Amino acid sequence: MRENSRRYGSPRVLEALKEQGVKAGRHLVRRLMQEQDWQAIQPRSFVPKTTNSRHGLIACPNRLIEFGKPTSPNQAWVGDISAP
């Protein structure tokens, strides 16, 4: 485990033992690893980065400024979308 930076889980340890001629089962290897507190480091799951919020550009110009303040209801409507 130390030689491979704790990247070997029980299936890979079992495979390495079989290559060395050691006869062992997967449950035995898993149990022995648990007794020794050997845990493989799990890679982080991939999370795509799709938004660049630090581009310094304005998202959309404010068109309401061109028309001034509304004087009565229903003179100006706004909408928005949200993407998954």
Phi and psi in radians as a Rosetta constraint file:
Dihedral C 1 N 2 CA 2 C 2 CIRCULARHARMONIC -1.226 0.35
Dihedral N 2 CA 2 C 2 N 3 CIRCULARHARMONIC -0.584 0.35
Dihedral C 2 N 3 CA 3 C 3 CIRCULARHARMONIC -1.221 0.35
Dihedral N 3 CA 3 C 3 N 4 CIRCULARHARMONIC -0.477 0.35
Dihedral C 3 N 4 CA 4 C 4 CIRCULARHARMONIC -1.924 0.35
Dihedral N 4 CA 4 C 4 N 5 CIRCULARHARMONIC 0.409 0.35
Dihedral C 4 N 5 CA 5 C 5 CIRCULARHARMONIC 1.000 0.35
Dihedral N 5 CA 5 C 5 N 6 CIRCULARHARMONIC 0.654 0.35
Dihedral C 5 N 6 CA 6 C 6 CIRCULARHARMONIC 1.026 0.35
Dihedral N 6 CA 6 C 6 N 7 CIRCULARHARMONIC 0.657 0.35
Dihedral C 6 N 7 CA 7 C 7 CIRCULARHARMONIC -1.710 0.35
Dihedral N 7 CA 7 C 7 N 8 CIRCULARHARMONIC -0.092 0.35
Dihedral C 7 N 8 CA 8 C 8 CIRCULARHARMONIC -1.607 0.35
Dihedral N 8 CA 8 C 8 N 9 CIRCULARHARMONIC 2.128 0.35
Dihedral C 8 N 9 CA 9 C 9 CIRCULARHARMONIC -1.592 0.35
Dihedral N 9 CA 9 C 9 N 10 CIRCULARHARMONIC -3.061 0.35
Dihedral C 9 N 10 CA 10 C 10 CIRCULARHARMONIC -1.091 0.35
Dihedral N 10 CA 10 C 10 N 11 CIRCULARHARMONIC -0.625 0.35
Dihedral C 10 N 11 CA 11 C 11 CIRCULARHARMONIC -1.109 0.35
Dihedral N 11 CA 11 C 11 N 12 CIRCULARHARMONIC -0.706 0.35
Dihedral C 11 N 12 CA 12 C 12 CIRCULARHARMONIC -1.281 0.35
Dihedral N 12 CA 12 C 12 N 13 CIRCULARHARMONIC -0.596 0.35
Dihedral C 12 N 13 CA 13 C 13 CIRCULARHARMONIC -1.128 0.35
Dihedral N 13 CA 13 C 13 N 14 CIRCULARHARMONIC -0.749 0.35
Dihedral C 13 N 14 CA 14 C 14 CIRCULARHARMONIC -1.067 0.35
Dihedral N 14 CA 14 C 14 N 15 CIRCULARHARMONIC -0.750 0.35
Dihedral C 14 N 15 CA 15 C 15 CIRCULARHARMONIC -1.098 0.35
Dihedral N 15 CA 15 C 15 N 16 CIRCULARHARMONIC -0.737 0.35
Dihedral C 15 N 16 CA 16 C 16 CIRCULARHARMONIC -1.143 0.35
Dihedral N 16 CA 16 C 16 N 17 CIRCULARHARMONIC -0.667 0.35
Dihedral C 16 N 17 CA 17 C 17 CIRCULARHARMONIC -1.150 0.35
Dihedral N 17 CA 17 C 17 N 18 CIRCULARHARMONIC -0.696 0.35
Dihedral C 17 N 18 CA 18 C 18 CIRCULARHARMONIC -1.124 0.35
Dihedral N 18 CA 18 C 18 N 19 CIRCULARHARMONIC -0.646 0.35
Dihedral C 18 N 19 CA 19 C 19 CIRCULARHARMONIC -1.122 0.35
Dihedral N 19 CA 19 C 19 N 20 CIRCULARHARMONIC -0.516 0.35
Dihedral C 19 N 20 CA 20 C 20 CIRCULARHARMONIC -1.534 0.35
Dihedral N 20 CA 20 C 20 N 21 CIRCULARHARMONIC 0.004 0.35
Dihedral C 20 N 21 CA 21 C 21 CIRCULARHARMONIC 1.547 0.35
Dihedral N 21 CA 21 C 21 N 22 CIRCULARHARMONIC 0.171 0.35
Dihedral C 21 N 22 CA 22 C 22 CIRCULARHARMONIC -1.501 0.35
Dihedral N 22 CA 22 C 22 N 23 CIRCULARHARMONIC 2.258 0.35
Dihedral C 22 N 23 CA 23 C 23 CIRCULARHARMONIC -1.634 0.35
Dihedral N 23 CA 23 C 23 N 24 CIRCULARHARMONIC 2.064 0.35
Dihedral C 23 N 24 CA 24 C 24 CIRCULARHARMONIC -2.697 0.35
Dihedral N 24 CA 24 C 24 N 25 CIRCULARHARMONIC 2.724 0.35
Dihedral C 24 N 25 CA 25 C 25 CIRCULARHARMONIC -1.744 0.35
Dihedral N 25 CA 25 C 25 N 26 CIRCULARHARMONIC 2.872 0.35
Dihedral C 25 N 26 CA 26 C 26 CIRCULARHARMONIC -1.157 0.35
Dihedral N 26 CA 26 C 26 N 27 CIRCULARHARMONIC -0.608 0.35
Dihedral C 26 N 27 CA 27 C 27 CIRCULARHARMONIC -1.215 0.35
Dihedral N 27 CA 27 C 27 N 28 CIRCULARHARMONIC -0.651 0.35
Dihedral C 27 N 28 CA 28 C 28 CIRCULARHARMONIC -1.125 0.35
Dihedral N 28 CA 28 C 28 N 29 CIRCULARHARMONIC -0.802 0.35
Dihedral C 28 N 29 CA 29 C 29 CIRCULARHARMONIC -1.093 0.35
Dihedral N 29 CA 29 C 29 N 30 CIRCULARHARMONIC -0.762 0.35
Dihedral C 29 N 30 CA 30 C 30 CIRCULARHARMONIC -1.091 0.35
Dihedral N 30 CA 30 C 30 N 31 CIRCULARHARMONIC -0.768 0.35
Dihedral C 30 N 31 CA 31 C 31 CIRCULARHARMONIC -1.129 0.35
Dihedral N 31 CA 31 C 31 N 32 CIRCULARHARMONIC -0.751 0.35
Dihedral C 31 N 32 CA 32 C 32 CIRCULARHARMONIC -1.131 0.35
Dihedral N 32 CA 32 C 32 N 33 CIRCULARHARMONIC -0.666 0.35
Dihedral C 32 N 33 CA 33 C 33 CIRCULARHARMONIC -1.140 0.35
Dihedral N 33 CA 33 C 33 N 34 CIRCULARHARMONIC -0.679 0.35
Dihedral C 33 N 34 CA 34 C 34 CIRCULARHARMONIC -1.163 0.35
Dihedral N 34 CA 34 C 34 N 35 CIRCULARHARMONIC -0.678 0.35
Dihedral C 34 N 35 CA 35 C 35 CIRCULARHARMONIC -1.145 0.35
Dihedral N 35 CA 35 C 35 N 36 CIRCULARHARMONIC -0.560 0.35
Dihedral C 35 N 36 CA 36 C 36 CIRCULARHARMONIC -1.564 0.35
Dihedral N 36 CA 36 C 36 N 37 CIRCULARHARMONIC 0.038 0.35
Dihedral C 36 N 37 CA 37 C 37 CIRCULARHARMONIC 0.998 0.35
Dihedral N 37 CA 37 C 37 N 38 CIRCULARHARMONIC 0.704 0.35
Dihedral C 37 N 38 CA 38 C 38 CIRCULARHARMONIC -1.633 0.35
Dihedral N 38 CA 38 C 38 N 39 CIRCULARHARMONIC 2.066 0.35
Dihedral C 38 N 39 CA 39 C 39 CIRCULARHARMONIC -2.266 0.35
Dihedral N 39 CA 39 C 39 N 40 CIRCULARHARMONIC 2.348 0.35
Dihedral C 39 N 40 CA 40 C 40 CIRCULARHARMONIC -1.307 0.35
Dihedral N 40 CA 40 C 40 N 41 CIRCULARHARMONIC 2.525 0.35
Dihedral C 40 N 41 CA 41 C 41 CIRCULARHARMONIC -1.342 0.35
Dihedral N 41 CA 41 C 41 N 42 CIRCULARHARMONIC 2.138 0.35
Dihedral C 41 N 42 CA 42 C 42 CIRCULARHARMONIC -1.461 0.35
Dihedral N 42 CA 42 C 42 N 43 CIRCULARHARMONIC 2.376 0.35
Dihedral C 42 N 43 CA 43 C 43 CIRCULARHARMONIC -1.199 0.35
Dihedral N 43 CA 43 C 43 N 44 CIRCULARHARMONIC 2.622 0.35
Dihedral C 43 N 44 CA 44 C 44 CIRCULARHARMONIC -1.208 0.35
Dihedral N 44 CA 44 C 44 N 45 CIRCULARHARMONIC 2.556 0.35
Dihedral C 44 N 45 CA 45 C 45 CIRCULARHARMONIC -1.286 0.35
Dihedral N 45 CA 45 C 45 N 46 CIRCULARHARMONIC 2.586 0.35
Dihedral C 45 N 46 CA 46 C 46 CIRCULARHARMONIC -1.290 0.35
Dihedral N 46 CA 46 C 46 N 47 CIRCULARHARMONIC 2.232 0.35
Dihedral C 46 N 47 CA 47 C 47 CIRCULARHARMONIC -2.180 0.35
Dihedral N 47 CA 47 C 47 N 48 CIRCULARHARMONIC 1.940 0.35
Dihedral C 47 N 48 CA 48 C 48 CIRCULARHARMONIC -1.185 0.35
Dihedral N 48 CA 48 C 48 N 49 CIRCULARHARMONIC 2.496 0.35
Dihedral C 48 N 49 CA 49 C 49 CIRCULARHARMONIC -1.818 0.35
Dihedral N 49 CA 49 C 49 N 50 CIRCULARHARMONIC 1.840 0.35
Dihedral C 49 N 50 CA 50 C 50 CIRCULARHARMONIC -1.868 0.35
Dihedral N 50 CA 50 C 50 N 51 CIRCULARHARMONIC -0.203 0.35
Dihedral C 50 N 51 CA 51 C 51 CIRCULARHARMONIC -2.023 0.35
Dihedral N 51 CA 51 C 51 N 52 CIRCULARHARMONIC 2.228 0.35
Dihedral C 51 N 52 CA 52 C 52 CIRCULARHARMONIC -1.871 0.35
Dihedral N 52 CA 52 C 52 N 53 CIRCULARHARMONIC 1.688 0.35
Dihedral C 52 N 53 CA 53 C 53 CIRCULARHARMONIC -1.491 0.35
Dihedral N 53 CA 53 C 53 N 54 CIRCULARHARMONIC -0.072 0.35
Dihedral C 53 N 54 CA 54 C 54 CIRCULARHARMONIC -1.886 0.35
Dihedral N 54 CA 54 C 54 N 55 CIRCULARHARMONIC 0.583 0.35
Dihedral C 54 N 55 CA 55 C 55 CIRCULARHARMONIC -1.450 0.35
Dihedral N 55 CA 55 C 55 N 56 CIRCULARHARMONIC -0.286 0.35
Dihedral C 55 N 56 CA 56 C 56 CIRCULARHARMONIC 1.393 0.35
Dihedral N 56 CA 56 C 56 N 57 CIRCULARHARMONIC 0.068 0.35
Dihedral C 56 N 57 CA 57 C 57 CIRCULARHARMONIC -1.686 0.35
Dihedral N 57 CA 57 C 57 N 58 CIRCULARHARMONIC 2.615 0.35
Dihedral C 57 N 58 CA 58 C 58 CIRCULARHARMONIC -1.344 0.35
Dihedral N 58 CA 58 C 58 N 59 CIRCULARHARMONIC 2.435 0.35
Dihedral C 58 N 59 CA 59 C 59 CIRCULARHARMONIC -1.181 0.35
Dihedral N 59 CA 59 C 59 N 60 CIRCULARHARMONIC -0.837 0.35
Dihedral C 59 N 60 CA 60 C 60 CIRCULARHARMONIC -2.740 0.35
Dihedral N 60 CA 60 C 60 N 61 CIRCULARHARMONIC 2.384 0.35
Dihedral C 60 N 61 CA 61 C 61 CIRCULARHARMONIC -1.167 0.35
Dihedral N 61 CA 61 C 61 N 62 CIRCULARHARMONIC 2.590 0.35
Dihedral C 61 N 62 CA 62 C 62 CIRCULARHARMONIC -1.430 0.35
Dihedral N 62 CA 62 C 62 N 63 CIRCULARHARMONIC 1.787 0.35
Dihedral C 62 N 63 CA 63 C 63 CIRCULARHARMONIC -1.301 0.35
Dihedral N 63 CA 63 C 63 N 64 CIRCULARHARMONIC -0.306 0.35
Dihedral C 63 N 64 CA 64 C 64 CIRCULARHARMONIC -1.207 0.35
Dihedral N 64 CA 64 C 64 N 65 CIRCULARHARMONIC -0.396 0.35
Dihedral C 64 N 65 CA 65 C 65 CIRCULARHARMONIC -1.128 0.35
Dihedral N 65 CA 65 C 65 N 66 CIRCULARHARMONIC -0.577 0.35
Dihedral C 65 N 66 CA 66 C 66 CIRCULARHARMONIC -1.116 0.35
Dihedral N 66 CA 66 C 66 N 67 CIRCULARHARMONIC -0.544 0.35
Dihedral C 66 N 67 CA 67 C 67 CIRCULARHARMONIC -1.706 0.35
Dihedral N 67 CA 67 C 67 N 68 CIRCULARHARMONIC -0.100 0.35
Dihedral C 67 N 68 CA 68 C 68 CIRCULARHARMONIC 1.356 0.35
Dihedral N 68 CA 68 C 68 N 69 CIRCULARHARMONIC -3.051 0.35
Dihedral C 68 N 69 CA 69 C 69 CIRCULARHARMONIC -1.314 0.35
Dihedral N 69 CA 69 C 69 N 70 CIRCULARHARMONIC 2.433 0.35
Dihedral C 69 N 70 CA 70 C 70 CIRCULARHARMONIC -1.193 0.35
Dihedral N 70 CA 70 C 70 N 71 CIRCULARHARMONIC 2.484 0.35
Dihedral C 70 N 71 CA 71 C 71 CIRCULARHARMONIC -1.721 0.35
Dihedral N 71 CA 71 C 71 N 72 CIRCULARHARMONIC -0.268 0.35
Dihedral C 71 N 72 CA 72 C 72 CIRCULARHARMONIC -2.579 0.35
Dihedral N 72 CA 72 C 72 N 73 CIRCULARHARMONIC 2.896 0.35
Dihedral C 72 N 73 CA 73 C 73 CIRCULARHARMONIC -1.101 0.35
Dihedral N 73 CA 73 C 73 N 74 CIRCULARHARMONIC 2.715 0.35
Dihedral C 73 N 74 CA 74 C 74 CIRCULARHARMONIC 1.166 0.35
Dihedral N 74 CA 74 C 74 N 75 CIRCULARHARMONIC 0.347 0.35
Dihedral C 74 N 75 CA 75 C 75 CIRCULARHARMONIC -1.542 0.35
Dihedral N 75 CA 75 C 75 N 76 CIRCULARHARMONIC -0.437 0.35
Dihedral C 75 N 76 CA 76 C 76 CIRCULARHARMONIC -2.431 0.35
Dihedral N 76 CA 76 C 76 N 77 CIRCULARHARMONIC 2.244 0.35
Dihedral C 76 N 77 CA 77 C 77 CIRCULARHARMONIC -2.122 0.35
Dihedral N 77 CA 77 C 77 N 78 CIRCULARHARMONIC 2.556 0.35
Dihedral C 77 N 78 CA 78 C 78 CIRCULARHARMONIC -2.251 0.35
Dihedral N 78 CA 78 C 78 N 79 CIRCULARHARMONIC 2.755 0.35
Dihedral C 78 N 79 CA 79 C 79 CIRCULARHARMONIC -2.514 0.35
Dihedral N 79 CA 79 C 79 N 80 CIRCULARHARMONIC 2.936 0.35
Dihedral C 79 N 80 CA 80 C 80 CIRCULARHARMONIC -2.654 0.35
Dihedral N 80 CA 80 C 80 N 81 CIRCULARHARMONIC 2.710 0.35
Dihedral C 80 N 81 CA 81 C 81 CIRCULARHARMONIC -2.170 0.35
Dihedral N 81 CA 81 C 81 N 82 CIRCULARHARMONIC 2.713 0.35
Dihedral C 81 N 82 CA 82 C 82 CIRCULARHARMONIC -2.266 0.35
Dihedral N 82 CA 82 C 82 N 83 CIRCULARHARMONIC 2.267 0.35
Dihedral C 82 N 83 CA 83 C 83 CIRCULARHARMONIC -1.721 0.35
Dihedral N 83 CA 83 C 83 N 84 CIRCULARHARMONIC 2.525 0.35
